[in-house]
Amino acid sequence: MKALILNSLVDRDSKVRRWSFNALAQLGEAADVPLMIGPWKENRADPEIFEAGLTALAHLLSKDDLLVILKEAEVCLDASALMALGQQTDSFSAELDAVRLGIDKATHGELRSATLLIGLKKAPNTLFSGRFPVSDVIGDLNTHPDPIVSQYSFWATVEHPDLGLDNVSVPPSQFSQLPPNVQGWAYRTLTKDGSKAVVHYDAIVGASESVHPEVREGVAIGLRDIYYDSLDVTVADWFVEERDPAVRDGLLEHMATHIAKSPAYRDEVMKAYRDAANGSVLRSRLEAANRDDAVALEMRRIAFQMNDPDLFASMIGPTMNTQNFNGPVNAGGISNSGVGNSGQVQIMSMAEAQAKVSPLLEQLRQALEAADAPEGAAEGTAIVKEAIAAPTKGKVEKVVDWLKSAKEGGDAVAGLGTLAASLYDKLGPLVHHLPNFL
C-alpha cells in the first residue's frame, strides 16, 4: 500500500497527487521523505498539492530538519505555509499565533486552509481577528463565492466540538439554495445535535428528497448517532425509495446503531447483512454500528454459517437434503445453496438471478463510462459489457474479480467512489445462481 501511495505522488491526476500526500501525512515514515521531496517541489505551482506535501513533511520531520528543507526549497513561512504546517505539528504554534487572516483580503486557498485548521481544532482563536474569535467569524464564510471555502466552513462547524448550528449564518430553511456540495455538510449541522434535528424535522425530510445524491448522503451520515420519535418512519420510507448505494449504506448504519428502537430497522439491517458477502465493507460497517448484543451474536452466527459450508459438512460427515417439489421441475434451471448440516436450502431460478444481475451491471457500466480516469476504467468497461451481453456465471465472475481489485485500491477504482465495494457485495452472492452458458 505504501508503494502504491508513493508511486501516486507523480500521478497525472492532481487530486490523486494531493491525496497521496495527505495519506503520507497519516502513515508516512521518515524513510519516505527522499521519495517525496522531488514530487513536492514539482508541484510548487499548485498551492493545494504543495501545501499538502508541506503538511506531510511536517508530520515526518522535526522542526529543525524541516527548516533545512524549507530553506533549500526557498519556502518562506508565510500564512499559507504556517497553516499547512499547523495541521500536523505544534512546533510552529508561536509563528501561527501571529497570523491575522482578513477574510476580505485572504485568497481562496488561505481560507480553505484556515477552515481546515478550525475543523482540526488547530487554529488559534485569533486567526481571523484580534477582536473576534473564530466562532464569531466562521459563519461569514458559509456563503463565500468559492463553493469549497463554503463547504469547508460547514465541515469545520460539524467537526469542531464547540461549534454548531448557532455559528451558522444561513437559516436552515435556505440550505436547499446552497450548492449541492455545500448542502450535504450544511444539513449535518442540524444532525450534529439531536435536539436541533427535532426542531428542524421538515428541513431534514426535504433534504432526504433532494435530487442530489451528495445531499442525501450527507444527511444519511449525519443521522447515524441521533434518534427521536417518528424518525424511524422517515428513514424506513426513505430507505425503500433510495437507489444510491452510498446513501443506502449510510441509512443502514443509522438503523444498525439504533436497531433496538424499531422493528423495521432490525428487519432491514439483518436482510442487508445476510445479502452482503463475508468480509465485505458493508458487513464491517453494520457490525461496528450495531450496539445490541443479541443482534451482534446473530450477525456472528450468520457470518460463521456462510463462511465455509464445506467446513460444516467435513465436521459432521456426509448429509443429504431432501427436496420435494409439486409439479414439473427443470433441474437445470435451479441453483441450490445452503448449510449442509441444517437442511436449509435457498432456491433461486437462474432467470431470477439474471434479472437481479442485469441492472447492477448496467449501473456499473454507466459509472465506468463517466469515470474520471478512462484508461483505468477501460478494462472494467470491456468486462462489464461482455457480462451485460451474456450474463453467465463465468462472465459475471470476471466482473466480481475486477471489482475486488478495484475495491482494494487498484487504478480501476478511480471515479467509482464507494460504488465498487457496494456492487461487489451485491453481485458476489448472485454469481453461483447464474447459468454456465446461455
N, C-alpha and C positions, 0 to 999 in steps of 0.2 A: 504493500500500500504506500509506503514511504517513497519507493522508487517511482511509482505512478505519479505521485504528487510532485516530486522534484522534476520529472520529465514534463509535467504540465505547466511548469513555470515559463516554458517557451512555446506554449500552445498558441495557435493563431487567433483564438477567441480571447478577447480582452477580459471577459468575465471569468473564464477558466483560469487565466493567469492571476487575476486578483484573488479568487477564492483559493487558489493553491497557496498563495502567501498567507491568507487567513488561516488555512488549515495548519500550515507550519507554525503559526503563532500559537497553536494549541498543542501540537505534538512533535514539533521540531526539536533538534538537538544541536549543540554547538558544532558538531561534526558536519552538519548540513550547511553551515554558513558559507564556506568557499563555493558551494554549488549555487548559492542564492545571490551572491554579490553581482555576478555578471548580468543575469536577467533583471535584477533590481535596477541596475544602472541603465540598462537598455530601455526601461520604461520611465525614464526621467520625464518625458513629455506627457505622460498620462498621470495626473496627480493622484487619482484613486488607487492605481496599481502601485505607484511609487510609495505612497503613504502606507498601503497595506504591507509592502515589503519592509518599510521602516518599523512598523508595529511588530512584525515577526522578528526582526533583528533585536528589537528591544526586549523581547521575551527570551532570546537565546544568549545575549551577551551582557556583561557587566557594563556599568556606565562608562568606565574608563576605556574599555575595549571598543565600545560603541562610538565614543567620541573620536577615537582614532580613525575609524572607518568613515565617519561623517566628515572629518577634516579632509581625508583623502578624496572623498567624493564631492567636496566643496558644497556641502549641505549646511545652510545656516539654520540656527534654531529659531525660526520664526513661529508664528502662531500655529500654522498648519503642521509643522514638524513636531512641535511640542504636544499638540493634541493627539497626533498619531502615536507618539512615544507614551503619552499618558494612559493609553488604553491597556498597556501591558506592564508598565513599571512606574513605581513611585519615586524613582531616582531623580526625576526632573520636576517634582511637585513644586519646588520653590520657584522655578522659572515659569511654570504653568500658572501659578497663583498671580503672577504679574500681568497675565494676558487679560485684555479687555476687548471683547469682540462685539462691536456695534452691529446689530442685525441689519441696519440700513446700509452699511458700508461693506460688510463681510461678503466674500464670494460664496457661491452656492456650495462649493467644496468645503469651505471653512464651516459653514452652517451644518453641513452633514456631519462633519467630524465633531462639532460641538454637541449635536443631539446624540450621537453615539456615546460620547463621554458621559452625558447625563444619564442615558439608559443603563450604562455600565456602572453607574454610581462612582465615577472617577472625576467628575467635573467639580472644580472649585465653585463655591456658591456665588462668587462674584464674577463668573466667566463673562457674563454679558454686561454687567454694570456694578460699580461700587456701591450704588444706592439700592438696586433692586435685585433680589435673589433670583436664581434660575427658575424657581417655581412660579414667579410672577411674570416671567418673560416667555417661557416655553410655549404658552398658548398663542403668542403673537405669530408663531411660525406655522400654526395649523393651516393657514390659508396662503402660505407662501407660494409664489408663482411656479417654483420648481416643485414638481409633484413628489420627488424623492425627499426633499427637505421637509415637505408637509407630512409625508408618510413617516419619516424618522421622528418627527416631533410627537406624533401619536404613539409610535412604538416606544419612545423614551418614557412617555407618560404611563404606558402599560407596564413597562419593566421596572421603573423606579418605585420602590415600596412606599415612598412618601408622596407620590403624585397620583392624581386620579381625575375623575370627571370634573371636579371643581377647578382644575387647572386648564381645562379646555375652553377655547374661545368660541367654538361653533356649537350652537344648540343641537341636541340630538335629532330634532325634527328636520334639520338641514343636512344631516350626514349623507343622505342619499344624493345630494348635489355635488359632493366631493368626487374627485377622480376615483375610479374603481380600486386602484392600488392603495389609495388612502382610506377608503371606506372600511376595508377589512380590518384595519387597525383602529379606526375611529370607533367602530362598534365594540371593539374589545375594551375600550374604556368604560363601556356600560356594563359588560360582563365581568369586569375585574372585581366588582363589589355586588354581591347578591341583592342587597337592599336597593341599590341603584337600578339593577336589572328589572326588579319587580315594578318599579315606578315607570320605567321606560319599556314596558312589555310590548306595546304596539310598535315601537321602533324596531325591536328585535324580530317580531313577526314579519314586519315589512322587509327587513334585511334578509330573512330566510327565503323570501320570494324574489330576491334580486336576480336579474338576468346574468349577472357577472359571477362566475364560479369563485373568483378570489374573494368576493364579498361574503358569499355564503360560507366559504371555508373559514374565513376569519371569525365569523360568528360561531360556527360549529366548534372550533378550537377553544374559543373564549368560554363556551358553556361548560366545558369539561368539569370544572370544580364547583359549579353552583347548581342549586336546585331550589325550586319553590313550587307551591301548589299550582297545578294546571300546566306546568312546563312540560310534563311528560306527554300531554295531549298534543301540544305544539310540535314537540320533537318527533313523536311517533308518526304524526301525519306528514311531517316534512320528510322523514326518512323514507316513507313509502313512495313519495313523489320524486325524491332526489335521484339523479342519474350520474352525477360526477363522483368517481371513486374516492377522490381525496376528501370530499365533503362527507360522503357516507362514512368513511373511516373515522373522521372527526366526531360525527354523531355517535358512532358506535363506542368510541372512547368515553363520551359523556354518559351513555347508557350503562357501560360497564362500571363506571365509577359509582353510579347511583342505582345499581341493579336491584338492590333490595327494596327500592321505593316504588317500583312499578312492575306489575306482571308483564306488561308489554315490553319493557326494557329487557327483562330476562329472556323472553322468547326470541327477540331479535338478536341479542348478543350470542346466545347459545347456538342459534341457527348459523350465524356468521362464523362462529368458532368451528363448528363441525365442517362447514363448507370450505374453510381455509386449509391450506396444506400444512403438514407438520413442519415446524421450523420457519414458517412464514413470518413476515414482518407484522401482519395483522394479528396473528395469534399472540405474538410477543407484546404488542400494544394492548390487547384486551387483557392479557394476564397481568400486566403492570398496572392497568387502570382498575381492575376489579378489587373491591375491598370487602368481599363477602367470603368467609372461609368455606362455606358449603359449596358455593359456586366454584371457588378455586379448586376444591377437591374434585368436583365434577369435570372441570377442564383437564386436570391431570389424568383422570380416568380416560377421557376421550382421546387425549394425546397418546396415552400408553397403548390403548387398544388399536389405534390407527397406525402406530409407528411401524410395526412389523407383524402382520398376521401370521406369517410362516413361523415366527418365533413361538406363538401360542400352539400351533399345530405340532411343532417339534417337542414341546414341553409335555403335551398330554397324549401324543400318539395320534394315529390316523382317526379322522372323524368323517362323518357323512352328513350332509344336509339334504333332507328330503323336501322336494318342492312339488306341490300339487297344483295343476292348472286345469281349469274348466274350459273346455273348448280347444280348437286347434291352436297349436303353438309352433312357430317357426324358430327353432333353436338357434339358427344363425343370426337372428335379429335381436338376441338378448345377451346382455353382458351382466354377470353376477359379481358382486364384491361383498365382503363382509368378514367377520371374525370367525375363524374356523371352529372355535370351541363354544360359540354362543348360539349357533344355528340361525343368527340373524342375517338375512340376505337382502341387499338393496338391488332392485331390478330397474334398469333404465334401458329403454329401447335405444337402438343406435340412431334412429331418426330424431328422438328427443335430444340426445347428446349433440347431434349435429345442429339442431335448431338452437341450442344454447351457445354452441361454439361460434357460429357464424357471425352474430352481432359483435361478439368480443373481438374477433379477428378484424372485422371492418373498422371498429373503433381504433384498434392498434394501427391499421393501415393509414387512416386519416391522420393520426398523431405523428406517425413517422414522416409522412409527406409534408407535414407542416413543421418538422423539427428544425432547430437552428443549425444543425450540422449535417447536411445532406450526405456527405461522404460516410460519416459514422453510422447513418441510418440506412444506407443503400443495401447492405447485406440483409438487414432485418426486413426491409420492404419487399425484397425479392422472395424471401422465405414465406412471408405472410401472404403475398399474392398467390403463391403456389397452393398454400393451405386453403385460401378462400375458394380457389377454383376446384379443389378436390379435398375436402376436409376429412382425410383419412387419419388413422392413428399415427402412421409414420410421419406425415407432413406436419401435423399439429405438434407432435413431439419435438420436431426441429424448432418450431416457434417457441415452445416452452423452454428448450435448452438455450435458445438465443436470449430469451427474456431473463433466464437465470444469470447469464453472463452480464447482461445489461444491468440487472438489479444489483449485481455485486461490484459495479463500478467501471465497466468497460466503456469504450468510446460510444457504443451504440445507445447508451442511456441518455446521451445529450439531447435535450429538448423534451424528454418524456416526463421528467419530474417523478412523482410517485406512481404514475400510471403503469410503469414497467412492473413494479412489485405487485400492484393490485391485480393486473391481468395474469401475472404468473400464478398468483394464488387461486384465481378463478378457473383458468384453463387446465392447470395441473390435474385436479380431480376428475375432469371430464375425458382426459385422453384415453383411459382404459376402456371407456364405453364406446369408442368410435370403431368403425369397421377398418379392417386391414387394407381393403381396396373397395372401390366403387364399381 
